[in-house]
């Protein structure tokens, strides 16, 4: 078995896929799980540190789920790779073994665009209180122009030849990301963005992280939990050798990385939607619409308040809006007419919840334990930007109508992630090629036909969609907005009471439990631990702002 440091990384390539999958439940989101900035997994007998199967100084191909073994990339295949790694390194027979070597061999014009970021889930834990702190550099570079086209993830500190080195590189010709990892002094191409969507490779290897074929940052919203940013500085011991690392001295705030990651997700999504609709037909409508009906992945959000600074006299806490609903799509994109203010929780309720539910940070592999919440208070899963961007662009380009997107979300809008009700409706999405102009009406008709044929009740997912779909085209934004306002006002009332706030803590913990089932859950310190049983019943928020057990 790998040591405890490797066990922290669910996407560590040292581990066989079977070793990882044995620890996960089949209840992962959608048909996939996980994502990290540049995760890569899938080490088999012919693939991994110390392996004698890979010759030094060669590029290999190993797409998990498609390729049984790593094999050398042919000259023809290499000529088809047009990203910066292929062009600047592999085509000229250069195979960097460290991040420093990689960066120093890029064109001089790329150096000015370089940005270095630092992340660690143990970054706010006193350096002497825990051993391995799993610090990683994320580095972005614009090699072929003004836009970032090279993203590098590397171990921060330690021996750079032994630490991991992974790359996502944009190919401007093919309009995809190519994913690479260094193994000893060889490199492996693990596939491109399209492989993330294919059934054989979806959710496997690096695509357990890059679920939808794009780059990933879990914490895409202020205060950028776990990252060094304008809101927090990762703590280092005075004598930590990392202080003298040239890359560490270049670290900038993750608020800039957020903008880069969002723009890169937009770039790939636009390329993807253009490709799949080029002839006026969507060949796999289910692959497109699962971003609306299901949660293919998630992001993490928190309050902007440091948990250790919250006292009984502190102002009320505004919990993450993404905990209550998918505000990015409902408010910003679909423009529902709303008036309600974000719910705020009394600091005393939050503090009482920390004690009542035994909040603490725990890393079993190292034996570390610390009472209290994560550095920023109340970390919860929220709807993924990757999913939202597909919906956003599909609406803007007319691939789906704004009303159709709103009707689907309103079926269960108080549960922005992992909604069984919305997922239930995926059965009505066609899997065969469908004309783009017919897609929305075809799905809506299938749902409405099922309501009539099966005499389904009004509170069934089908019945809820049907009721939304029947709203007049000039009124749905107002009607849906009124429902959202009523819901948020009800939350505001419930959150003031001890029982109401405790229910929301239980709901948050249930959603964290779902996150822990994903390969995205790389590090034990990402989320707090509570005394709520891992076998507690699944929960869902209702539109009246009460929490109920799912049957």
C-alpha positions in Angstrom: 0.0 0.0 0.0 1.2 3.6 -0.6 2.1 5.7 2.4 -0.3 8.0 4.1 0.8 11.1 2.1 -0.2 9.3 -1.1 -3.5 8.2 0.5 -4.4 11.8 0.9 -4.7 12.2 -2.8 -7.6 10.3 -4.3 -6.3 11.2 -7.7 -2.7 10.3 -6.9 -1.4 8.2 -9.9 0.4 5.9 -7.5 -2.9 4.2 -6.8 -4.7 1.7 -9.0 -8.2 2.7 -10.0 -9.5 -0.4 -8.2 -7.9 0.6 -4.9 -9.6 4.0 -5.1 -13.0 2.6 -6.3 -13.1 0.1 -3.5 -13.3 3.0 -1.0 -16.1 4.9 -2.8 -19.8 4.4 -2.9 -21.6 4.0 -6.2 -23.7 6.9 -5.1 -21.3 9.4 -6.7 -22.9 12.3 -8.6 -24.2 11.5 -12.0 -22.1 8.7 -13.7 -18.9 10.4 -12.7 -17.0 11.8 -9.7 -14.3 14.1 -8.7 -12.2 16.9 -9.9 -9.0 18.7 -8.9 -7.0 21.3 -10.7 -4.8 18.8 -12.5 -5.5 15.4 -11.0 -4.3 12.2 -12.7 -5.0 8.7 -11.6 -4.9 5.3 -13.1 -1.6 3.7 -12.3 -1.5 0.1 -13.4 1.4 -2.4 -13.6 2.9 -0.8 -16.7 2.4 2.8 -15.4 3.8 4.6 -12.4 6.8 5.7 -10.3 9.6 3.1 -10.4 8.1 1.3 -13.3 10.6 -0.3 -15.7 8.0 -0.5 -18.5 8.4 3.2 -19.5 11.6 4.1 -21.2 13.2 7.5 -20.1 12.7 10.4 -22.5 9.6 9.2 -24.3 6.0 10.2 -24.6 3.4 7.5 -24.0 -0.3 7.3 -24.4 -2.6 5.8 -21.7 -6.3 6.8 -21.8 -7.9 5.0 -18.9 -10.9 3.0 -19.9 -9.7 3.0 -23.6 -6.1 1.8 -23.4 -5.3 -1.4 -21.5 -1.6 -0.4 -21.4 0.7 2.5 -21.9 2.2 2.6 -25.4 4.6 5.0 -27.1 2.9 7.8 -29.0 3.5 7.4 -32.7 5.0 10.2 -34.9 1.7 10.7 -36.5 -0.1 11.0 -33.2 2.5 13.4 -31.9 2.1 15.6 -35.1 -1.6 15.7 -34.2 -1.0 17.3 -30.8 -0.8 21.0 -31.1 -0.6 22.2 -27.5 2.4 24.0 -26.0 3.8 20.8 -24.3 3.8 18.9 -27.7 5.1 21.8 -29.7 7.8 23.2 -27.3 8.9 19.9 -25.8 7.9 16.5 -27.1 8.2 17.2 -30.8 11.8 18.3 -30.3 12.7 15.4 -28.0 12.7 17.3 -24.8 11.2 15.7 -21.6 11.5 18.0 -18.6 11.7 16.2 -15.3 11.0 19.1 -12.9 8.7 22.0 -12.9 11.7 24.3 -12.9 13.1 22.6 -16.0 9.8 22.8 -17.7 9.4 26.6 -17.1 13.0 27.4 -18.0 12.6 25.8 -21.4 9.5 27.7 -22.4 10.0 30.6 -24.8 11.2 33.8 -23.2 8.0 35.6 -24.2 6.0 33.2 -22.0 7.8 34.2 -18.8 6.1 37.5 -18.5 2.7 35.8 -18.4 3.5 33.3 -15.7 1.4 33.3 -12.6 2.1 31.1 -9.6 -0.5 30.1 -7.0 -0.3 28.1 -3.8 -2.9 25.8 -2.2 -3.0 23.5 0.8 -5.9 22.2 2.9 -3.6 22.3 5.9 -2.4 25.8 5.0 -3.9 27.4 8.1 -2.9 24.7 10.5 0.2 25.7 12.6 3.2 24.2 10.8 4.3 22.3 13.8 0.9 20.7 14.5 0.9 18.4 11.4 3.5 16.6 9.3 2.8 16.6 5.6 0.9 19.7 4.5 0.3 18.7 0.9 1.2 22.1 -0.6 0.9 22.4 -4.3 1.8 25.0 -6.9 -0.7 25.8 -9.7 1.1 27.7 -12.5 -0.5 29.3 -15.5 1.3 30.5 -18.6 0.3 32.0 -22.0 2.7 30.4 -24.4 1.1 30.7 -27.8 -0.5 34.1 -27.4 -2.2 36.4 -24.9 -4.5 33.7 -23.4 -3.4 31.1 -20.9 -2.8 27.8 -22.7 -0.6 25.9 -20.2 -1.6 25.0 -16.6 0.9 23.1 -14.4 0.3 21.5 -11.1 3.4 20.5 -9.0 4.4 19.6 -5.5 5.5 22.6 -3.5 8.6 21.7 -1.5 10.5 18.5 -1.3 12.5 16.9 -4.1 11.0 18.2 -7.4 12.1 15.0 -9.2 10.1 12.8 -6.9 7.1 15.1 -6.6 4.2 15.0 -9.0 4.1 17.1 -12.2 1.0 17.3 -14.2 -0.1 19.5 -17.1 -3.3 20.6 -18.9 -2.4 22.3 -22.2 -4.8 23.9 -24.7 -4.6 22.9 -28.4 -5.8 25.8 -30.4 -6.2 23.7 -33.6 -8.2 20.9 -32.1 -9.8 23.3 -29.5 -9.3 20.8 -26.6 -7.2 20.4 -23.5 -4.6 17.7 -23.6 -3.7 16.1 -20.2 -0.2 15.0 -19.4 1.8 13.7 -16.4 5.4 13.0 -15.8 6.5 9.6 -14.6 10.2 9.5 -13.7 11.8 11.0 -16.8 9.0 9.9 -19.2 5.7 11.6 -19.9 2.2 10.2 -20.5 -0.6 11.7 -22.5 -3.8 10.7 -20.7 -6.3 11.9 -23.3 -8.1 15.1 -24.3 -11.3 16.9 -23.4 -13.4 14.7 -25.6 -12.3 11.6 -23.8 -13.9 13.0 -20.7 -17.3 12.7 -22.4 -16.9 9.3 -23.9 -18.6 6.4 -22.0 -15.5 4.2 -22.0 -13.2 6.8 -20.4 -15.7 9.1 -18.6 -14.9 9.3 -14.9 -11.7 7.3 -15.3 -8.0 8.2 -14.9 -7.6 12.0 -15.1 -11.2 12.3 -16.0 -12.3 11.4 -12.4 -11.1 15.0 -11.8 -11.6 16.7 -15.2 -15.1 15.3 -15.4 -16.1 17.4 -18.3 -12.8 17.8 -20.0 -11.9 21.2 -18.7 -9.5 22.6 -16.0 -10.8 22.7 -12.5 -10.6 24.8 -9.4 -12.9 23.6 -6.6 -13.1 26.9 -4.8 -14.3 29.4 -7.5 -15.6 32.0 -5.2 -14.4 34.4 -2.5 -12.7 33.6 -0.1 -11.0 30.9 -2.2 -10.9 28.3 0.6 -7.5 26.7 1.1 -5.7 29.0 -1.4 -3.3 31.8 -0.7 -5.3 34.9 -1.7 -6.1 38.4 -0.8 -8.2 36.9 2.1 -5.6 34.4 3.6 -1.9 33.7 3.6 -0.8 30.1 3.9 1.3 29.7 7.1 4.9 28.5 6.9 7.5 27.9 9.6 10.2 30.5 9.7 12.8 27.9 8.7 10.7 26.2 6.0 12.9 25.7 2.9 10.0 26.6 0.7 10.5 30.2 1.6 13.6 30.2 -0.6 11.9 28.5 -3.5 11.8 30.9 -6.5 8.3 29.8 -7.3 7.1 30.4 -3.8 8.5 34.0 -4.0 6.3 34.5 -7.1 3.0 33.3 -5.5 0.1 35.6 -6.2 -3.5 35.6 -5.0 -6.0 32.9 -6.1 -8.5 35.6 -6.9 -6.7 35.9 -10.2 -6.7 32.2 -10.8 -10.5 32.1 -10.4 -10.8 34.5 -13.4 -8.4 32.4 -15.4 -10.2 29.1 -14.7 -13.6 30.6 -15.4 -12.4 31.9 -18.8 -10.8 28.5 -19.7 -14.0 26.7 -18.9 -15.9 29.2 -21.1 -13.4 28.5 -23.9 -13.8 24.8 -23.9 -17.5 24.9 -23.4 -17.9 27.2 -26.4 -15.7 24.9 -28.5 -17.7 21.9 -27.4 -21.1 23.4 -28.1 -20.0 24.6 -31.5 -18.7 21.2 -32.4 -21.8 19.2 -31.2 -24.3 21.5 -33.0 -22.4 22.1 -36.2 -24.9 20.3 -38.4 -28.0 21.4 -36.6 -28.3 18.0 -34.8 -27.2 17.0 -31.3 -25.9 13.5 -31.5 -26.0 12.8 -27.7 -28.6 15.1 -26.1 -28.2 13.3 -22.8 -24.6 14.2 -22.6 -25.5 17.9 -23.0 -28.6 18.1 -20.8 -27.1 16.2 -17.9 -25.5 19.5 -17.0 -29.0 20.9 -16.4 -30.7 17.9 -14.9 -27.9 16.4 -12.7 -24.8 17.5 -10.9 -21.9 16.2 -12.9 -19.5 17.7 -10.4 -19.5 20.5 -7.8 -17.7 23.5 -6.4 -17.1 24.4 -2.8 -18.2 27.6 -1.1 -18.1 29.1 2.4 -18.8 32.3 4.3 -16.2 35.0 4.0 -15.6 34.9 7.8 -12.7 33.2 9.6 -14.4 30.7 11.9 -11.9 31.3 14.8 -12.9 35.0 14.8 -16.6 34.5 15.3 -17.9 35.2 18.8 -21.3 35.5 20.3 -21.1 39.3 19.7 -20.2 38.9 16.0 -22.6 40.2 13.3 -24.9 37.6 11.7 -23.3 35.3 9.1 -24.4 35.3 5.5 -24.2 31.6 4.6 -23.2 30.8 1.0 -26.1 31.6 -1.3 -25.2 28.5 -3.3 -26.3 26.4 -0.3 -29.9 27.7 -0.8 -30.2 27.7 -4.6 -28.3 28.0 -7.9 -28.1 31.7 -7.8 -25.7 32.0 -10.8 -28.2 30.6 -13.3 -31.5 31.5 -11.7 -30.6 35.2 -11.0 -27.7 36.1 -13.3 -28.6 34.1 -16.4 -32.3 33.5 -16.3 -33.0 36.8 -14.6 -35.8 35.8 -12.3 -37.5 38.8 -10.7 -36.6 38.5 -7.0 -36.6 40.9 -4.0 -35.6 38.8 -1.0 -32.3 39.3 0.8 -29.9 36.5 1.4 -30.6 34.7 4.7 -28.4 35.5 7.6 -27.7 33.3 10.6 -27.1 34.6 14.2 -23.5 34.0 15.2 -24.8 32.4 18.5 -26.6 29.7 16.4 -23.4 29.0 14.5 -21.3 28.7 17.6 -23.9 26.5 19.3 -23.9 24.2 16.3 -20.1 23.8 16.4 -20.4 22.5 19.9 -23.6 20.5 19.5 -22.4 18.7 16.4 -18.8 18.3 17.6 -17.2 20.1 14.6 -13.5 19.3 14.2 -10.8 18.8 11.6 -9.4 15.3 11.4 -6.8 13.5 9.3 -6.8 9.9 10.3 -3.7 9.0 8.3 -1.5 11.4 10.4 -3.5 11.3 13.6 -4.1 15.0 13.5 -7.3 16.4 15.1 -8.3 20.0 16.0 -11.6 21.2 17.4 -13.7 23.6 15.3 -14.6 24.4 11.8 -12.5 24.9 8.7 -10.6 28.2 8.5 -13.5 29.9 6.7 -16.8 29.0 8.2 -19.5 26.7 6.9 -18.0 25.1 3.8 -20.6 23.5 1.6 -21.0 22.1 -1.9 -22.7 24.3 -4.5 -23.7 23.9 -8.2 -20.6 23.6 -10.3 -19.5 26.4 -12.6 -18.8 23.7 -15.3 -22.4 22.7 -15.3 -23.7 26.3 -15.1 -21.5 27.4 -18.0 -22.9 24.7 -20.3 -26.5 25.8 -19.4 -25.5 29.5 -19.7 -24.1 29.0 -23.2 -26.9 26.7 -24.3 -29.4 29.4 -23.4 -27.4 32.2 -25.0 -27.0 30.4 -28.2 -30.6 29.3 -28.4 -29.8 25.6 -28.0 -32.3 25.5 -25.1 -34.7 28.2 -24.1 -34.4 30.2 -20.9 -37.9 29.0 -19.9 -37.0 25.4 -20.4 -33.9 25.7 -18.2 -35.9 27.6 -15.6 -38.6 24.9 -15.5 -36.1 22.2 -15.0 -34.3 24.0 -12.2 -37.6 25.0 -10.5 -38.6 21.4 -10.2 -36.4 21.3 -7.1 -34.6 24.6 -6.8 -34.0 24.4 -3.0 -31.6 21.6 -3.7 -29.1 23.0 -6.1 -26.8 20.0 -6.0 -27.6 16.3 -6.1 -31.3 16.6 -6.7 -33.0 13.2 -7.1 -36.1 15.0 -8.5 -34.3 16.6 -11.4 -32.2 13.6 -12.0 -35.4 11.5 -12.3 -36.4 13.6 -15.3 -33.3 12.5 -17.2 -35.2 9.5 -18.4 -37.2 11.8 -20.7 -34.1 13.2 -22.4 -33.4 11.5 -25.8 -30.2 9.5 -26.2 -30.5 9.4 -30.0 -29.6 12.3 -32.4 -32.1 15.1 -32.2 -32.5 18.3 -34.1 -31.5 21.3 -32.0 -34.6 23.2 -32.8 -36.7 20.3 -31.5 -34.8 19.4 -28.4 -36.6 21.4 -25.7 -40.1 20.7 -27.0 -39.3 17.0 -27.4 -38.2 16.7 -23.8 -41.1 18.8 -22.5 -43.6 16.7 -24.5 -42.2 13.4 -23.2 -42.7 14.7 -19.6 -46.2 16.0 -20.2 -47.2 12.8 -21.9 -46.0 10.8 -18.9 -48.1 13.0 -16.6 -51.2 12.3 -18.6 -50.6 8.6 -19.4 -49.6 7.6 -15.8 -51.8 10.1 -14.0 -48.8 11.3 -12.0 -49.5 13.5 -9.0 -48.8 17.3 -9.0 -45.9 16.9 -6.6 -44.1 14.3 -8.7 -41.0 15.7 -10.6 -43.0 15.4 -13.8 -46.0 17.2 -12.3 -43.8 20.0 -11.0 -42.2 20.5 -14.4 -45.6 20.4 -16.2 -47.0 23.1 -13.9 -43.9 25.3 -14.6 -44.1 24.7 -18.3 -47.7 25.9 -18.4 -46.8 29.3 -17.1 -47.2 32.0 -19.8 -44.1 33.1 -21.6 -44.5 36.6 -20.4 -45.0 35.7 -16.7 -42.8 32.8 -15.7 -39.9 35.0 -14.5 -42.2 36.8 -12.2 -44.0 33.7 -11.0 -40.8 31.8 -10.4 -39.2 34.8 -8.7 -42.1 35.1 -6.3 -41.6 31.4 -5.3 -37.9 32.0 -4.7 -38.7 35.1 -2.6 -41.2 33.2 -0.5 -38.6 30.4 0.0 -35.8 32.7 1.0 -38.1 34.6 3.4 -39.0 31.3 5.0 -35.3 30.3 5.3 -34.7 33.7 7.0 -37.3 32.8 9.6 -36.2 29.2 10.1 -32.6 30.0 10.5 -33.3 32.2 13.5 -34.5 29.3 15.5 -32.3 26.6 17.1 -34.2 23.7 15.5 -34.2 25.4 12.1 -30.4 26.2 12.1 -29.6 22.7 13.3 -31.6 21.2 10.5 -29.5 23.3 8.0 -26.4 22.0 9.7 -27.6 18.4 9.2 -28.5 19.2 5.5 -25.0 20.7 5.0 -23.4 17.7 6.5 -25.4 15.4 4.2 -24.3 17.3 1.1 -20.7 17.1 2.4 -21.2 13.4 2.8 -22.1 13.2 -0.9 -18.9 15.2 -1.7 -16.9 12.7 0.3 -18.1 9.9 -2.0 -16.5 11.7 -4.9 -12.9 11.3 -6.1 -12.9 15.1 -5.8 -12.5 14.5 -2.1 -8.7 14.3 -2.2 -7.9 15.5 1.2 -9.4 14.7 4.6 -8.9 18.3 5.8 -11.1 19.8 3.0 -14.2 19.6 5.1 -15.0 19.5 8.8 -16.0 16.3 10.6 -19.1 16.2 12.9 -20.7 13.7 15.2 -23.5 13.2 12.7 -23.5 9.5 11.7 -22.4 8.7 8.2 -25.4 6.4 8.0 -27.9 9.2 8.9 -30.8 9.3 6.4 -30.4 11.4 3.2 -32.0 14.8 3.5 -33.5 17.4 1.2 -34.6 21.0 1.5 -38.3 21.7 0.8 -39.7 24.8 -0.7 -41.2 25.8 2.6 -37.6 25.9 4.0 -38.0 22.8 6.1 -35.6 19.8 5.9 -37.1 16.4 5.2 -35.7 12.9 5.0 -35.7 11.4 1.5 -37.6 8.1 1.2 
